[in-house]
Amino acid sequence: MSAAAEGDGQVTGPVTYELTLSHAEAQTGVTRVLPRNGKRLQVNVPSGTQSGQTVLLRNALKITDDIEGDILIRVRIEARQGQAGVQVVSDATFEAEVLKSPLPVLVDFWAPWCGPCRALALVTERLAGEYAGRVVFCKLNVDENPLASRKYQVMSIPTVLLFNQGRIADMSVGAVSERDLKSRIETLLDRL
């Protein structure tokens, strides 16, 4: 979750955050944790939520900032599998969107506070367009989704795992170059 507007101690009106969901998460509903001022709020996004809708946390600033006010969560839905772009996956959608994908899947394990993760995100976004229809590109926030991170023993970020038919086909740790990532993808595609 990223803040679209942050308070500086003098909040006037509601505080707005943006939450990006995968298509599957929007269909089934999802629960996320919003950290703010050292406190954690549970955000329940109901099933069937559409891109552009807002989830209202009425008077939530009383809990996080000790002042009256609402927190608004603006929902954005990522592209569906097979479309160009990097889609967001979670612990809840990992099996359906990664392990059961008919196409090879690249998963970028990242966190918003990680500088090298942001650099790698630019690379994966470019490659997602180039390999659209042949490879699915996903990202998983390790802070919000610890189960998949633990299962695949992701100890450092960014970590990129390439999956084929539900199994790990390749792995890289750290901010790899676009050339290196393309080489890994091409090697995987050549084996198919």
C-alpha positions in Angstrom: 0.0 0.0 0.0 1.4 3.3 -0.9 0.3 6.6 0.5 -1.1 9.1 -2.0 -1.4 11.7 0.8 0.4 11.6 4.1 -0.3 13.6 7.2 2.3 15.8 8.9 0.6 15.9 12.2 -1.9 18.4 11.0 -4.3 16.2 9.0 -7.2 18.0 7.5 -9.7 15.7 5.9 -9.2 12.1 5.1 -5.9 10.4 4.3 -5.8 8.5 1.1 -3.7 5.4 0.3 -3.5 3.4 -3.0 -3.8 -0.4 -2.9 -3.0 -2.5 -6.0 -4.7 -5.8 -6.2 -4.5 -8.7 -8.7 -7.7 -9.5 -10.6 -8.1 -12.7 -8.6 -7.7 -10.8 -5.3 -10.4 -8.3 -6.4 -12.7 -11.2 -7.3 -12.3 -13.1 -4.1 -11.6 -10.3 -1.6 -8.5 -9.8 0.4 -7.3 -8.6 3.8 -4.2 -6.4 4.0 -2.4 -4.7 6.9 -1.9 -0.9 6.7 1.0 0.3 8.8 0.7 3.9 9.9 2.5 5.8 12.7 3.8 2.5 14.3 0.3 1.1 14.4 -1.3 -1.6 12.1 -4.8 -1.4 10.7 -6.5 -4.4 9.1 -8.1 -3.5 5.7 -10.8 -5.8 4.4 -11.4 -5.4 0.6 -14.7 -7.2 -0.2 -15.0 -9.6 -3.1 -16.0 -8.1 -6.4 -14.2 -4.8 -5.8 -13.6 -2.8 -9.0 -10.6 -0.7 -10.0 -11.2 2.9 -8.9 -13.4 2.0 -5.9 -12.6 3.3 -2.5 -12.7 1.4 0.8 -13.5 3.7 3.7 -11.9 3.1 7.1 -14.2 5.4 9.1 -12.5 7.4 11.9 -9.3 5.2 11.5 -7.1 8.2 12.2 -8.3 8.1 15.8 -6.4 4.8 16.1 -3.3 5.8 14.2 -2.9 9.5 14.8 -5.2 10.1 17.8 -7.3 12.6 15.8 -10.7 12.4 14.2 -10.7 11.5 10.5 -11.1 8.7 7.9 -8.6 6.7 5.9 -9.6 6.1 2.3 -8.1 3.1 0.4 -8.3 3.6 -3.4 -8.2 0.3 -5.2 -6.4 -0.3 -8.5 -6.6 -3.7 -10.3 -3.5 -5.0 -12.1 -3.7 -6.5 -15.6 -5.0 -10.0 -15.9 -2.7 -12.9 -16.6 -1.6 -13.0 -20.3 -1.8 -9.2 -20.7 1.2 -7.0 -20.8 2.3 -5.7 -17.4 3.4 -6.9 -14.1 0.6 -8.2 -11.9 0.5 -8.2 -8.2 0.2 -11.6 -6.5 -0.3 -12.4 -2.8 -0.1 -15.5 -0.5 -3.8 -16.0 -1.3 -3.5 -15.9 -5.1 0.0 -17.4 -5.5 -1.1 -20.9 -6.3 -3.7 -20.0 -8.8 -1.8 -17.3 -10.6 1.8 -18.7 -10.4 1.8 -22.4 -9.7 -1.1 -23.3 -12.0 -0.3 -20.9 -14.8 -0.1 -22.5 -18.2 2.7 -20.1 -19.1 6.1 -19.7 -17.4 6.0 -17.1 -14.6 8.6 -14.7 -13.3 8.0 -13.6 -9.7 9.8 -10.6 -8.3 9.9 -10.8 -4.5 10.2 -7.2 -3.3 9.4 -4.6 -0.7 8.5 -0.9 -1.1 11.4 0.3 1.1 14.0 -1.6 -1.0 16.0 0.6 -3.4 17.3 -2.2 -5.6 13.8 -3.6 -5.8 12.6 -0.4 -7.3 15.4 -0.5 -9.9 14.6 -4.1 -10.8 10.9 -3.2 -11.1 11.7 -1.0 -14.0 13.4 -3.9 -15.7 10.6 -6.3 -15.1 8.0 -3.8 -16.4 10.0 -3.4 -19.7 10.4 -7.1 -20.1 6.7 -7.8 -19.3 5.8 -6.0 -22.5 8.4 -7.7 -24.5 7.4 -11.2 -23.4 3.7 -10.6 -23.2 1.8 -13.8 -24.1 4.9 -16.0 -23.5 5.8 -15.3 -19.9 3.7 -13.9 -17.0 5.4 -11.3 -14.8 4.3 -11.0 -11.2 5.5 -9.2 -8.1 4.9 -10.2 -4.5 5.4 -7.8 -1.6 7.3 -9.8 1.1 6.2 -7.5 3.9 2.5 -8.2 3.2 2.9 -11.8 2.1 5.3 -13.8 4.3 4.0 -17.3 3.5 5.3 -17.5 -0.1 8.5 -15.9 1.0 9.1 -18.5 3.7 8.0 -21.4 1.5 10.5 -20.5 -1.2 13.2 -19.5 1.3 13.5 -15.9 0.1 16.0 -14.4 2.5 17.2 -11.4 0.5 15.4 -9.0 -1.8 15.0 -8.5 -4.6 14.8 -12.2 -5.4 13.4 -13.3 -8.8 12.1 -16.9 -9.2 11.2 -18.3 -12.6 8.5 -20.9 -12.4 7.5 -23.4 -15.1 4.6 -25.8 -14.5 4.5 -25.0 -10.8 8.2 -25.7 -10.2 11.2 -23.3 -9.8 13.1 -23.3 -13.0 15.6 -20.5 -12.2 16.5 -18.1 -9.4 18.4 -14.9 -9.0 19.1 -12.8 -5.9 19.9 -9.1 -6.0 19.4 -6.4 -8.6 20.3 -8.2 -11.8 20.8 -6.5 -15.2 18.2 -6.6 -17.9 20.6 -8.6 -20.0 21.0 -11.2 -17.3 17.3 -11.5 -16.7 16.6 -11.8 -20.5 19.2 -14.5 -20.7 17.5 -16.5 -17.9 14.1 -16.1 -19.5 15.4 -17.1 -23.0 17.1 -20.2 -21.5 13.8 -21.2 -19.9 11.8 -20.6 -23.1 14.4 -22.6 -25.2 13.8 -25.6 -22.9 10.0 -25.6 -23.5 
